[in-house]
């Protein structure tokens, strides 16, 4: 697959997850023929718990969810974490709810079509894995109850990107987003304070200017020294 700048926030997170091997041994726990192949819950419950709190801001949907494109799963606004799905068909119905494709499979869709789909929809609507139990119990639960699930062995990169760039970019973006709301409040207050300070300074300057004018007028009205012609120095 290749990452595309359709949804930069999602693409950056996916790259980071790949670099940190979060998806190693992760199961395709929800494969619905002709619809989606969903994966992304880490096999280690501790790792799953850690990433479950690292939610992402939503991307704008710029392209449709057609076959071969990859989007993050979500349960509402700004709830994306690690779960993603590959579209197995043209799913325009997913565009309006906000599922933003960030990548697409460029070769190997025939392999994606072979992912095990025998368990169907997840519990409680189907007989497949219950996602909440997968989160809590990890691969140990899946290996026991759903042993036929396809899974990712590991990830290798074919590009020249530097490892760690996605993580650094995401952390910086997180800092900026955390600073954003407070600054919305702080900046207007700073502006008001600066305006008040300027007014005070102007009043002080005017007061000094008026005092200087008063001193000047007093100097003009004071008696001037007189020189008496023909008088010599005093002894």
C-alpha positions as CSV (number, residue, x, y, z in Angstrom):
1,X,0.0,0.0,0.0
2,X,1.0,3.6,-0.2
3,X,0.2,6.6,2.1
4,X,-1.3,9.6,0.4
5,X,-1.9,13.1,1.6
6,X,-5.7,12.7,1.5
7,X,-5.9,12.5,5.3
8,X,-2.5,13.7,6.8
9,X,-3.4,13.1,10.5
10,X,-4.5,9.5,9.8
11,X,-1.6,8.8,7.5
12,X,0.9,10.1,10.1
13,X,-0.6,7.9,12.8
14,X,-0.6,4.8,10.6
15,X,3.0,5.3,9.7
16,X,3.9,5.6,13.3
17,X,2.1,2.4,14.2
18,X,3.9,0.6,11.5
19,X,7.3,2.0,12.6
20,X,6.7,1.0,16.2
21,X,5.5,-2.5,15.1
22,X,2.2,-2.1,16.9
23,X,0.5,-4.2,14.2
24,X,2.9,-7.2,14.5
25,X,0.8,-10.3,15.1
26,X,-2.4,-8.3,15.0
27,X,-5.5,-10.3,13.8
28,X,-7.9,-9.3,11.0
29,X,-10.7,-9.8,13.5
30,X,-13.6,-8.5,11.4
31,X,-13.6,-9.6,7.7
32,X,-16.9,-9.1,5.9
33,X,-16.8,-10.3,2.3
34,X,-17.3,-7.5,-0.2
35,X,-17.4,-4.9,2.6
36,X,-14.3,-4.4,4.9
37,X,-11.3,-6.2,6.4
38,X,-10.7,-4.7,9.8
39,X,-7.7,-5.0,12.1
40,X,-5.5,-2.9,14.4
41,X,-6.1,-4.0,18.0
42,X,-2.6,-4.8,19.3
43,X,-2.1,-8.4,20.4
44,X,-0.7,-7.4,23.8
45,X,-3.5,-6.1,26.1
46,X,-1.1,-3.6,27.8
47,X,-0.2,-2.1,24.4
48,X,-3.8,-2.0,23.4
49,X,-4.7,-0.2,26.6
50,X,-1.9,2.3,26.1
51,X,-3.0,3.2,22.5
52,X,-6.7,3.2,23.4
53,X,-6.3,6.7,25.0
54,X,-4.3,8.2,22.1
55,X,-7.2,9.5,20.1
56,X,-6.8,11.5,16.9
57,X,-8.6,14.5,15.5
58,X,-10.7,13.7,12.5
59,X,-9.5,14.3,8.9
60,X,-11.7,15.8,6.2
61,X,-13.0,13.2,3.8
62,X,-11.4,14.1,0.5
63,X,-11.9,10.9,-1.5
64,X,-14.4,8.1,-1.4
65,X,-14.0,4.7,0.3
66,X,-13.6,2.7,-2.8
67,X,-12.1,-0.8,-3.0
68,X,-8.5,-1.0,-1.9
69,X,-8.5,2.2,0.1
70,X,-7.7,2.2,3.9
71,X,-9.5,4.2,6.6
72,X,-9.4,4.4,10.3
73,X,-12.4,2.9,12.2
74,X,-14.0,5.2,14.7
75,X,-17.0,5.3,17.1
76,X,-17.7,9.1,16.9
77,X,-16.0,12.4,16.5
78,X,-12.2,12.4,17.2
79,X,-12.1,8.8,18.4
80,X,-9.6,7.2,16.0
81,X,-6.8,5.3,17.6
82,X,-5.3,2.2,16.0
83,X,-8.1,0.2,14.3
84,X,-8.2,0.5,10.5
85,X,-10.0,-1.3,7.7
86,X,-9.4,-2.1,4.1
87,X,-12.3,-1.5,1.8
88,X,-13.2,-4.8,0.0
89,X,-15.8,-3.1,-2.1
90,X,-16.8,0.4,-3.1
91,X,-18.3,1.8,0.1
92,X,-19.5,5.3,-0.6
93,X,-21.9,4.9,2.3
94,X,-18.9,5.4,4.6
95,X,-17.9,8.8,3.3
96,X,-20.7,10.9,4.9
97,X,-20.1,9.5,8.4
98,X,-16.5,10.8,8.2
99,X,-14.4,7.7,7.5
100,X,-11.5,9.4,5.7
101,X,-9.2,7.2,3.5
102,X,-5.6,7.9,4.0
103,X,-3.9,5.1,2.0
104,X,-4.6,2.5,-0.7
105,X,-3.4,-0.9,-1.6
106,X,-1.4,-0.6,-4.8
107,X,-0.7,-4.3,-5.2
108,X,-1.8,-7.5,-3.6
109,X,-5.6,-7.0,-3.2
110,X,-5.9,-10.6,-4.3
111,X,-4.2,-11.5,-1.0
112,X,-6.5,-9.2,0.9
113,X,-9.5,-11.0,-0.6
114,X,-8.1,-14.3,0.8
115,X,-8.2,-13.1,4.4
116,X,-10.3,-15.5,6.5
117,X,-13.9,-14.4,6.7
118,X,-15.5,-17.4,8.2
119,X,-16.4,-15.9,11.6
120,X,-18.4,-13.0,10.0
121,X,-19.6,-10.0,12.0
122,X,-18.4,-9.5,15.5
123,X,-20.4,-10.1,18.7
124,X,-23.0,-9.2,19.7
125,X,-24.5,-8.8,16.2
126,X,-22.6,-11.8,14.8
127,X,-20.5,-14.9,15.8
128,X,-17.2,-13.2,15.4
129,X,-14.9,-11.8,18.1
130,X,-16.2,-9.3,20.6
131,X,-13.9,-6.2,20.3
132,X,-14.1,-5.3,24.0
133,X,-12.8,-8.8,24.9
134,X,-10.1,-8.5,22.2
135,X,-9.0,-5.2,23.8
136,X,-8.8,-6.8,27.3
137,X,-7.5,-10.2,26.5
138,X,-5.5,-9.8,23.3
139,X,-4.2,-12.6,21.1
140,X,-4.5,-15.2,23.8
141,X,-8.3,-14.9,23.6
142,X,-8.3,-14.9,19.8
143,X,-5.9,-17.9,19.5
144,X,-8.2,-19.9,21.7
145,X,-11.6,-18.9,20.4
146,X,-10.9,-17.9,16.8
147,X,-7.8,-19.7,15.7
148,X,-8.4,-19.4,12.0
149,X,-8.1,-15.6,11.9
150,X,-5.6,-14.2,9.4
151,X,-2.9,-12.0,11.0
152,X,0.0,-9.7,10.2
153,X,3.4,-11.3,10.8
154,X,5.5,-8.1,10.7
155,X,6.1,-5.0,8.7
156,X,8.9,-4.0,6.3
157,X,9.3,-0.7,4.6
158,X,10.2,-0.2,0.9
159,X,10.6,3.6,1.1
160,X,13.5,5.8,2.3
161,X,11.6,7.5,5.1
162,X,13.5,8.0,8.4
163,X,12.1,6.0,11.3
164,X,10.7,8.1,14.0
165,X,9.6,11.0,11.9
166,X,5.9,10.2,12.2
167,X,6.2,9.9,16.0
168,X,8.0,13.2,16.3
169,X,5.5,15.0,14.0
170,X,2.6,13.5,15.9
171,X,3.9,14.6,19.3
172,X,4.6,18.1,18.1
173,X,1.1,18.2,16.6
174,X,-0.3,17.0,20.0
175,X,1.5,19.8,21.8
176,X,0.2,22.4,19.4
177,X,-3.4,21.1,19.8
178,X,-3.1,21.1,23.6
179,X,-1.8,24.7,23.5
180,X,-4.5,25.8,21.0
181,X,-7.6,26.1,23.3
182,X,-5.7,27.9,26.2
183,X,-4.2,30.4,23.7
184,X,-7.6,31.2,22.4
185,X,-8.4,32.5,25.9
186,X,-5.0,33.9,26.7
187,X,-4.3,36.0,23.6
188,X,-7.4,38.2,23.9
189,X,-6.5,38.8,27.5
190,X,-2.9,39.8,26.6
191,X,-4.3,42.1,23.9
192,X,-6.6,43.8,26.4
193,X,-3.7,44.1,28.9
194,X,-1.5,45.7,26.2
195,X,-4.2,48.2,25.3
196,X,-4.6,49.2,28.9
197,X,-0.8,49.5,29.4
198,X,-0.6,51.8,26.3
199,X,-3.4,54.0,27.7
200,X,-1.7,54.3,31.1
201,X,1.6,55.2,29.3
202,X,-0.1,57.8,27.2
203,X,-1.7,59.4,30.3
204,X,1.7,59.5,32.1
205,X,3.4,61.0,29.0
206,X,0.7,63.7,28.8
207,X,1.0,64.5,32.5
208,X,4.8,65.0,32.1
209,X,4.2,67.1,29.0
210,X,1.7,69.3,30.8
211,X,4.2,69.7,33.7
212,X,6.9,70.8,31.3
213,X,4.6,73.3,29.7
214,X,3.7,74.7,33.2
215,X,7.4,75.1,34.0
216,X,8.0,76.8,30.8
217,X,5.3,79.4,31.4
218,X,6.5,80.1,34.9
219,X,10.0,80.7,33.5
220,X,8.7,83.2,31.0
221,X,6.8,85.2,33.7
222,X,9.8,85.3,36.2
223,X,11.8,88.7,36.5
224,X,14.7,88.9,34.0
225,X,18.2,90.0,35.1
226,X,19.0,93.6,34.1
227,X,22.3,95.1,33.0
228,X,22.9,98.7,34.1
229,X,24.9,100.6,31.5
230,X,28.1,102.2,32.7
231,X,28.3,100.4,36.0
232,X,31.5,98.6,36.9
233,X,32.1,95.5,38.9
234,X,31.0,95.6,42.5
235,X,33.6,95.6,45.2
